């Protein structure tokens, strides 16, 4: 009898436990449906504006509450925005939200929550810091990162760690692919990157994968470009933004392949943007272009546009970049790392980075190695300074120190080992084919002495300045170098005969009557 009572008590306890667990699970699911997910931010028209985006399962209003952390109720501001129904994400979060925060103060940390109409739809609290208008800025740059990228968790950890990044640039091929599995892959990706993308402006450009039929609308709706309509339009997938001392131009190279009807539109926009940027080079001396497909690369796959003598991308863009003095071009697409010397029309303009008179090109697409590993067994030309086709996933840090000095470094995305680094010093910003703006070196006499030592390079037989090639001087220097090498080789090959001739001459002189 006692055992039966004990059994009934245990059964009742277990039944009650299951009942409460079911209720709790339903409550959790209900709350989960209301809570905003996949929060990410990006710059508005200026760095004093911030676009906040998120997703929900249910239709709701779009509100952001933000403050500077002084714990005063009166200091909390709110902004409202748009909600869009997105049926193509049939298995996931079908309502997308976008709110613009305006007139933010530079260099200030803001805390914010996103929510809907009901208070139970309140998100976790996030924070971001607007960039300073002056001073050093650091940017994280990579391309071709997806949900299967092994080091994605490390990138998230790194972005939110000690290094203070002004923004992140993802150079196309996002998630692999946003629209796969009816949008489930896109949901998974933005959930994985939320920790960093909700805190650091996550700036993107479209790659070829974003132009796939099943991903195109996902890119247009899930992300937003500065100063552009939302959802984005295929004929307007480019923008520019000034951050610190740099004018960033972010373009779509897919117009040259899948959206050819928009080629003239982007070319006209580029000319207008670059002309205006050159009128402001005292304030924003650096001009940097972000693209998906590179102008130069050394991949073994000769079907790639960047390996061809008449590259479509290079044919359309290189003259413009040279004429307007674009300092750097970053790209992805090739799942490898490569850095060029300053180059124009396959010609090396200098074998150094001291006041370069041509654009430097950097490919940083290693984050896509899990999907396809590129091989670069040999340089594609003399313009290639450094290649790393290894299977290591890498990312880059761009440190813009001031008007004249940039430091670029490439690190392993799982161990932070340093793979490559370079200083780029440019005191003469402006178009490369004409006299430009001279900006004094902020290091003063010390900087001038360092450069003089580098240029003299007295320990070498041939100094770095000997290799400086620019304009009409190019052919002359190559000719001199070629004849010098030929004379040296001739001397080495016929060393004994030359010495015998010289010895014979001295013997004859001694034997002559005095």
Residue, then its C-alpha position, 0 to 999 in steps of 0.5 A: x500500500x505504501x509503495x503504491x502511494x509512493x508510486x502515485x506521488x512520483x507519477x504526479x510529480x513527474x506529470x506536473x514537471x512535464x506540464x510546467x516544462x511544456x508551458x514554459x517552452x510555449x512561453x519561451x517560444x512565444x517570447x522568441x517570436x516577439x524578440x528581434x533577431x539578427x540586429x546589425x548596423x551600418x553608416x547612414x549618409x555620414x558617420x553621424x548617422x547610423x542605420x539599424x536593421x533587424x528581423x522578426x517572425x511577426x509583423x511589428x513596428x520598428x523603434x530604436x531607443x538609444x542614449x549615451x549611458x548617463x542613466x537619465x530617463x530624459x536622455x533616452x531618445x527614440x526613432x522610428x522606421x520602416x517594416x517590410x514583409x519579405x515572403x521569400x524568406x519562407x522558412x524564417x524571419x519574414x519581417x525586416x526592420x530598418x531605422x535611421x538614427x541621425x545627428x549623432x555626435x562623433x566619438x561618442x558611445x551610444x547604447x540602444x535597444x530595438x523593439x516593436x510596439x509591445x514592450x515584450x518585443x524589446x531586444x538585448x542592449x547593444x552599443x556602438x561608438x561613432x568614429x572620431x572626425x580626426x585621429x587614427x582609424x582602424x578597419x577590418x577588411x575581408x571578403x567571401x565569408x560564409x556560414x561554413x567559414x571555420x574562423x567565423x567565430x574568431x572574427x566575431x571575437x576579434x572584432x569585439x576585442x581589444x582593437x577598436x574598429x571604426x567599421x568592418x568591410x565585407x567585400x561581397x560573397x556573403x553567407x554563401x548564400x543569403x537565399x539558400x534553403x529559402x533564406x535559412x542560410x541568410x538567417x544563420x549568418x546574420x545570427x552568427x555575426x550579430x555580436x559584432x555587426x550590432x556593435x560595429x558598422x557592417x559595410x558590404x558590397x555585392x559579389x557575384x553570389x549576391x547577384x544569384x537569382x535566389x539571393x538577389x532580393x535577400x541582399x536588397x532587403x537584408x542590408x542597406x547602403x548609406x544615402x540610398x533607398x531601401x530596399x536597395x535597387x539593382x541599378x544603385x548598388x554603390x555608395x561612398x562614405x567619409x570616415x576619418x581621413x578616408x573617402x571610401x568608395x564601395x562599388x559593384x563590379x557585377x555590373x560588368x558581367x550580369x548587370x551590363x545595362x547599368x555600366x554607364x550609370x556606375x561610370x557616370x556616378x564614379x566620375x562625379x564622386x571622384x571629382x568631388x572627392x578630389x576637391x576635398x583631399x585636404x580633409x579626406x586625403x586618402x581615396x580607397x575603393x572597395x570592390x568584389x572582383x579584383x583588377x589584378x590577381x595571380x590565380x592559376x585559373x586563367x578563366x578569371x577576368x583578373x588574369x586576362x590581358x583585356x580584363x573587363x574590370x580593369x578596362x573599365x576602371x583602371x584609367x579612372x583610378x589612375x587619373x583621379x589618384x585612387x590610393x588603394x583598391x581592396x577586393x575579394x572573389x579570389x580565395x587568396x591573398x595578394x598585394x601589388x606594387x603601385x601599378x598602372x597598365x601592368x607596369x610597375x611604377x615603383x618597387x616601394x610604397x614611398x609617395x607611390x604614383x599609382x594605385x596599390x591593389x590588395x586581394x583579401x578573399x581567404x575567408x572563402x577557402x572552405x568553399x574553394x581554395x585558389x592556387x597561385x603558383x607564380x606571380x601574374x606579373x612583375x606588379x605582384x609583390x606578395x602572394x599567399x594562396x595558402x589554405x589559411x583563412x585571413x583578414x586584414x587590418x587597415x590603420x589610417x594613422x593620419x594624412x600621410x601614413x597608412x599601415x596594412x597588416x594581414x593576420x591569420x583568422x584563427x591564431x592572429x599570426x602576422x602574414x604580411x604588413x606594409x607602411x604606405x606613405x603618401x605625402x602628395x595626394x591627388x591625380x597621379x598624372x598631374x601635380x598634386x597636393x603636398x601634405x607636410x610629413x607629421x613626423x617632421x625632421x624625423x620622418x624626413x630622415x627616415x625616408x632619406x635613409x630608405x631612399x639612399x639605401x646605401x648598403x645596397x648596390x642599387x638603391x630603391x630609387x633606381x627602380x623608381x619608374x614613372x612616365x617617360x623615364x620608365x623605358x630609360x631606366x629599364x634599358x640602363x638596368x638591362x645593359x648593366x646586367x649584361x655587362x656584369x654577366x659578360x665580365x663574369x663569363x670572360x673573367x680569365x680572358x679579360x685578366x689575361x689581356x690586362x696582364x699582357x698589356x702590362x707585360x708589353x708596357x714593361x718590355x718596351x725600351x725606356 
